[in-house]
Amino acid sequence: FLVKESLAFTFEQMKLSDNAMVSYDELSAKLPKGNLLEIRIGARTHDQQEDLKQNIATFGNTEGFRKIVRSTKDMAHIHQLTMKYVFARHCHLLFAMKRPSQVLEKLLSYVKNDFRLRYDNLLESEDEDIKEDEKIPLQNEMLAISSCWDAKTASDCITSLLFANDDRQRNMTDLEDECRHNVLSVLDKNKFLTNLYDILNFAKTRLLKMSQKLFTSDCLLQKAMADLPADALSPWVPWNEVADPNDEKQLVLENKRPSLQIDSITHPDRIPMWLRRGMECERQYEDIFIKLCTNITVLETWFNRHRCASRLLVEISEIHILRGDLELAVQN
């Protein structure tokens, strides 16, 4: 590892970024598969030394990570840590080469690989306590969702420029206009938005999966996303007048608590605040899902996929209908 990483770092210092990228790809391909040690560390310990290692890998600190490698007897013990470090180096090189579209592509690949590795490690575990621990797969889902949303948040500065209408462009300051010109001159818009679209759809899938772990099988979100709506599975009922939307008694505002409380999750401080709030009750969780789907519809519309955007809007409307928010359903 140290020899291959030194070669990549040398290429980087010589401004041969493409060669450095190839060296890091070869390095990650030759890494031994990780084992359950890191799962246990992530799930059962929380100390300053481990946090320091995570920060070194996250920021791609070459000098600090080489010290970690020298103090490690088996690279398999720090496989996930190493993959995080390699990903950070990839991002550093891609930004240096002005390729933000490929940064998103690398991020989605990293998140999927990390998610799959953690899932496979749980399946291969011989420790029954780990297999039966509901918190570990839940933390896996949360890690993937928060990473995807972080990518979306970081991309807002670019998407706001891409989606700027004529009025917004006319009111831009000279600095904003220059920034927009510089971004558009190096950005492949279609590729960037396609990669962002894939990231948001992956997050949507994981949110649906996590709702199955958090809430009961009859939760509103599962009903709304079902192949057939709930009213199609029961006998037809004659028409009744629609209740007054201002009548609070008619609104479905029940805030169901998750079956697995947030306080029981190991290291809740590592979970983003917006996701923690969403996990406090079913309704707030639905709001996160609606916000994510709304962002996806914006991209669908930009790609002129109006049918796909309409289907997603119907799903959002179904959530509002099940809530009893008929006005919001119609407006949507």
C-alpha positions as CSV (number, residue, x, y, z in Angstrom):
1,F,0.0,0.0,0.0
2,L,2.7,2.5,1.0
3,V,4.6,2.0,-2.2
4,K,1.6,2.3,-4.5
5,E,0.3,5.3,-2.5
6,S,3.7,7.0,-2.8
7,L,3.6,6.6,-6.6
8,A,0.1,8.2,-6.7
9,F,1.3,11.0,-4.5
10,T,4.3,11.6,-6.7
11,F,2.1,11.8,-9.8
12,E,-0.1,14.3,-8.0
13,Q,2.9,16.5,-7.1
14,M,4.0,16.4,-10.7
15,K,0.5,17.6,-11.8
16,L,-0.2,14.3,-13.5
17,S,-3.6,14.0,-12.0
18,D,-4.9,11.3,-14.4
19,N,-1.9,9.1,-13.6
20,A,-2.5,9.6,-9.9
21,M,-6.2,8.6,-10.4
22,V,-5.2,5.4,-12.1
23,S,-2.7,4.6,-9.3
24,Y,-5.4,5.1,-6.6
25,D,-7.8,2.9,-8.6
26,E,-5.2,0.2,-8.7
27,L,-4.5,0.6,-5.0
28,S,-8.2,0.3,-4.0
29,A,-8.6,-2.8,-6.3
30,K,-5.8,-4.7,-4.6
31,L,-7.0,-4.0,-1.1
32,P,-8.0,-7.1,0.9
33,K,-11.6,-7.4,1.8
34,G,-12.6,-5.9,5.1
35,N,-13.7,-7.9,8.1
36,L,-16.1,-7.4,11.0
37,L,-13.6,-5.6,13.2
38,E,-14.6,-2.2,11.9
39,I,-18.3,-3.1,12.2
40,R,-17.7,-3.8,15.9
41,I,-15.6,-0.6,16.3
42,G,-18.3,1.5,14.6
43,A,-21.1,0.0,16.6
44,R,-19.7,-0.5,20.1
45,T,-16.9,2.0,20.7
46,H,-16.6,5.7,20.6
47,D,-13.2,7.1,21.5
48,Q,-11.0,10.1,20.5
49,Q,-8.4,7.9,18.8
50,E,-11.0,6.3,16.5
51,D,-12.5,9.7,15.7
52,L,-9.1,11.0,14.8
53,K,-8.5,8.2,12.4
54,Q,-11.9,8.8,10.8
55,N,-11.1,12.5,10.4
56,I,-7.7,11.8,8.9
57,A,-9.3,9.4,6.3
58,T,-12.2,11.8,5.6
59,F,-10.0,14.8,4.8
60,G,-7.5,12.7,2.8
61,N,-4.6,13.6,5.1
62,T,-1.7,11.7,3.4
63,E,0.9,12.1,6.2
64,G,-1.5,11.1,8.9
65,F,-3.0,8.1,7.1
66,R,0.5,6.7,6.3
67,K,1.1,6.7,10.1
68,I,-2.1,4.7,10.5
69,V,-1.0,2.2,7.9
70,R,2.4,1.7,9.5
71,S,0.8,1.0,12.8
72,T,-1.5,-1.6,11.3
73,K,-0.6,-5.3,11.0
74,D,-3.3,-6.3,8.6
75,M,-4.8,-3.9,6.0
76,A,-8.1,-5.9,6.2
77,H,-8.6,-4.4,9.6
78,I,-8.8,-0.9,8.2
79,H,-10.4,-1.7,4.8
80,Q,-13.3,0.7,5.1
81,L,-11.1,3.4,6.5
82,T,-8.7,3.0,3.6
83,M,-11.6,3.2,1.1
84,K,-12.7,6.4,2.7
85,Y,-9.2,7.8,2.4
86,V,-8.9,6.8,-1.3
87,F,-12.2,8.4,-2.0
88,A,-11.1,11.6,-0.4
89,R,-7.9,11.6,-2.6
90,H,-10.0,10.9,-5.7
91,C,-12.2,14.0,-4.8
92,H,-9.2,16.2,-4.3
93,L,-7.8,15.2,-7.7
94,L,-11.1,15.6,-9.5
95,F,-11.7,19.1,-8.1
96,A,-8.2,20.0,-9.0
97,M,-9.0,18.9,-12.6
98,K,-12.3,20.8,-12.5
99,R,-14.5,17.7,-12.9
100,P,-17.4,18.1,-10.4
101,S,-19.6,15.7,-12.3
102,Q,-17.1,12.9,-11.7
103,V,-17.0,13.8,-8.0
104,L,-20.7,13.0,-7.8
105,E,-20.2,9.8,-9.8
106,K,-17.3,8.7,-7.4
107,L,-19.4,9.5,-4.4
108,L,-22.3,7.4,-5.4
109,S,-20.0,4.5,-6.2
110,Y,-18.3,4.9,-2.8
111,V,-21.6,5.0,-0.9
112,K,-22.9,2.0,-2.7
113,N,-19.7,0.0,-2.2
114,D,-19.5,0.9,1.5
115,F,-23.2,0.1,2.0
116,R,-22.8,-3.3,0.3
117,L,-19.6,-4.1,2.2
118,R,-21.3,-3.4,5.6
119,Y,-24.3,-5.5,4.6
120,D,-22.2,-8.4,3.4
121,N,-20.1,-8.3,6.6
122,L,-23.3,-8.6,8.7
123,L,-24.5,-11.6,6.6
124,E,-21.2,-13.3,7.0
125,S,-21.0,-12.7,10.7
126,E,-20.9,-15.6,13.1
127,D,-21.7,-13.4,16.0
128,E,-25.4,-13.8,16.8
129,D,-25.4,-10.6,18.8
130,I,-24.4,-8.6,15.8
131,K,-26.8,-10.4,13.5
132,E,-29.7,-9.7,15.8
133,D,-28.8,-6.1,16.6
134,E,-31.4,-4.0,14.7
135,K,-29.4,-0.8,15.2
136,I,-26.4,-1.8,13.0
137,P,-28.4,-2.2,9.7
138,L,-30.3,0.9,10.6
139,Q,-27.1,2.9,11.0
140,N,-26.0,1.5,7.7
141,E,-29.1,3.0,6.0
142,M,-28.6,6.3,7.8
143,L,-25.0,6.6,6.7
144,A,-26.0,6.1,3.1
145,I,-28.9,8.6,3.2
146,S,-27.0,11.3,5.0
147,S,-24.1,11.0,2.5
148,C,-26.4,11.4,-0.4
149,W,-28.1,14.4,1.1
150,D,-24.7,16.0,1.9
151,A,-23.9,15.6,-1.8
152,K,-27.2,17.3,-2.8
153,T,-26.6,20.2,-0.3
154,A,-23.0,20.7,-1.6
155,S,-24.4,20.8,-5.2
156,D,-27.0,23.5,-4.4
157,C,-24.5,26.2,-5.2
158,I,-24.1,24.8,-8.7
159,T,-27.7,23.8,-9.4
160,S,-28.9,27.3,-8.3
161,L,-26.8,28.7,-11.1
162,L,-28.0,26.1,-13.6
163,F,-31.7,26.7,-12.8
164,A,-31.4,30.5,-12.6
165,N,-34.2,32.0,-14.7
166,D,-33.9,35.1,-16.8
167,D,-35.0,37.5,-14.0
168,R,-32.5,36.0,-11.6
169,Q,-29.7,36.3,-14.2
170,R,-30.5,40.0,-14.8
171,N,-30.4,40.7,-11.1
172,M,-27.1,38.9,-10.5
173,T,-24.1,40.9,-9.3
174,D,-21.0,41.0,-11.4
175,L,-19.3,38.5,-9.1
176,E,-22.3,36.1,-9.3
177,D,-22.4,36.4,-13.1
178,E,-18.7,35.7,-13.4
179,C,-19.0,32.7,-11.1
180,R,-21.9,31.4,-13.2
181,H,-19.8,31.8,-16.4
182,N,-16.8,30.0,-14.8
183,V,-19.0,27.1,-13.6
184,L,-20.8,26.7,-17.0
185,S,-17.5,26.8,-18.9
186,V,-16.1,23.7,-17.3
187,L,-19.3,21.8,-16.3
188,D,-21.0,19.1,-18.3
189,K,-24.5,20.0,-17.2
190,N,-26.2,16.8,-18.4
191,K,-23.7,14.6,-16.7
192,F,-23.7,16.6,-13.5
193,L,-27.4,16.6,-13.1
194,T,-27.7,12.9,-14.2
195,N,-25.3,11.9,-11.4
196,L,-27.1,14.1,-8.9
197,Y,-30.4,12.5,-10.0
198,D,-28.9,9.0,-9.4
199,I,-27.8,10.0,-6.0
200,L,-31.2,11.3,-4.9
201,N,-33.0,8.2,-6.3
202,F,-30.6,6.0,-4.3
203,A,-31.4,8.1,-1.2
204,K,-35.1,7.7,-1.9
205,T,-34.8,3.9,-2.0
206,R,-32.9,3.8,1.2
207,L,-35.5,6.1,2.9
208,L,-38.3,3.7,1.9
209,K,-36.2,0.7,3.2
210,M,-35.5,2.4,6.5
211,S,-39.1,3.3,7.0
212,Q,-39.8,-0.5,7.1
213,K,-37.3,-0.9,9.9
214,L,-38.4,2.2,11.8
215,F,-42.2,2.0,11.7
216,T,-44.8,-0.7,11.6
217,S,-45.9,-2.3,8.3
218,D,-49.0,-0.2,8.1
219,C,-47.2,3.2,8.2
220,L,-48.6,5.8,5.8
221,L,-45.5,6.0,3.7
222,Q,-45.6,2.3,2.9
223,K,-49.3,2.6,1.9
224,A,-48.6,5.6,-0.3
225,M,-45.8,3.8,-2.2
226,A,-47.7,0.5,-2.5
227,D,-48.5,-0.9,-6.0
228,L,-52.2,-0.4,-5.3
229,P,-53.6,2.3,-3.0
230,A,-55.3,1.2,0.1
231,D,-58.7,2.2,-1.1
232,A,-58.3,-0.1,-4.1
233,L,-57.9,-3.1,-1.8
234,S,-61.3,-2.7,0.0
235,P,-64.9,-2.8,-1.3
236,W,-66.2,0.3,-3.0
237,V,-67.9,2.8,-0.6
238,P,-70.6,5.2,-1.9
239,W,-69.6,8.8,-2.3
240,N,-69.6,11.0,0.8
241,E,-69.2,14.8,0.9
242,V,-65.6,15.9,1.4
243,A,-65.0,17.1,5.0
244,D,-64.1,20.7,5.6
245,P,-60.3,20.8,5.3
246,N,-60.2,23.2,8.3
247,D,-61.8,20.6,10.5
248,E,-58.9,19.3,12.5
249,K,-60.8,16.2,13.5
250,Q,-60.8,15.0,9.9
251,L,-57.1,15.4,9.3
252,V,-54.8,12.4,9.7
253,L,-52.2,14.0,11.9
254,E,-51.3,11.1,14.1
255,N,-47.6,11.3,14.8
256,K,-46.6,7.7,15.3
257,R,-43.4,7.0,17.0
258,P,-40.8,4.7,15.5
259,S,-40.6,1.1,16.8
260,L,-36.9,1.7,17.4
261,Q,-36.3,4.8,19.4
262,I,-33.6,7.2,18.3
263,D,-32.2,7.2,21.8
264,S,-31.4,3.5,21.6
265,I,-29.2,4.0,18.5
266,T,-25.5,3.9,19.2
267,H,-23.8,7.3,18.8
268,P,-26.9,9.3,17.9
269,D,-24.6,12.4,17.8
270,R,-23.1,11.0,14.6
271,I,-26.5,11.2,12.9
272,P,-27.3,14.5,11.1
273,M,-29.8,16.7,13.0
274,W,-32.3,16.8,10.1
275,L,-32.4,13.0,10.0
276,R,-32.7,12.7,13.8
277,R,-35.7,15.0,13.7
278,G,-37.2,13.0,10.9
279,M,-36.9,9.8,12.9
280,E,-38.7,11.2,15.9
281,C,-42.1,10.5,14.4
282,E,-43.7,9.3,11.2
283,R,-45.0,12.6,10.0
284,Q,-41.6,14.3,10.1
285,Y,-40.1,11.3,8.3
286,E,-42.7,11.8,5.6
287,D,-41.8,15.5,5.2
288,I,-38.2,14.4,4.5
289,F,-39.4,12.0,1.9
290,I,-41.6,14.6,0.3
291,K,-38.7,17.1,0.2
292,L,-36.4,14.6,-1.4
293,C,-39.0,13.6,-4.0
294,T,-39.7,17.3,-4.8
295,N,-36.0,17.7,-5.6
296,I,-36.1,14.7,-7.9
297,T,-39.1,16.1,-9.8
298,V,-37.2,19.3,-10.5
299,L,-34.5,17.2,-12.2
300,E,-37.0,15.1,-14.0
301,T,-38.6,18.3,-15.4
302,W,-35.2,19.7,-16.4
303,F,-34.6,16.5,-18.4
304,N,-38.0,16.8,-20.0
305,R,-39.1,13.6,-18.4
306,H,-42.6,15.0,-17.7
307,R,-44.3,11.6,-17.4
308,C,-41.8,10.5,-14.7
309,A,-42.1,13.8,-12.9
310,S,-45.9,13.4,-13.0
311,R,-45.8,9.9,-11.5
312,L,-43.6,11.1,-8.7
313,L,-46.0,14.0,-8.0
314,V,-48.8,11.5,-7.9
315,E,-46.9,9.6,-5.2
316,I,-46.5,12.8,-3.2
317,S,-50.2,13.6,-3.6
318,E,-51.0,10.1,-2.3
319,I,-49.2,10.9,0.9
320,H,-51.1,14.2,1.3
321,I,-54.4,12.3,0.6
322,L,-53.7,9.7,3.2
323,R,-52.8,12.4,5.7
324,G,-56.1,14.1,4.9
325,D,-54.4,17.2,3.4
326,L,-56.6,17.3,0.3
327,E,-55.8,20.9,-0.6
328,L,-52.1,20.2,-0.6
329,A,-52.8,17.1,-2.7
330,V,-54.6,19.1,-5.3
331,Q,-52.0,21.9,-5.3
332,N,-49.3,19.3,-5.8
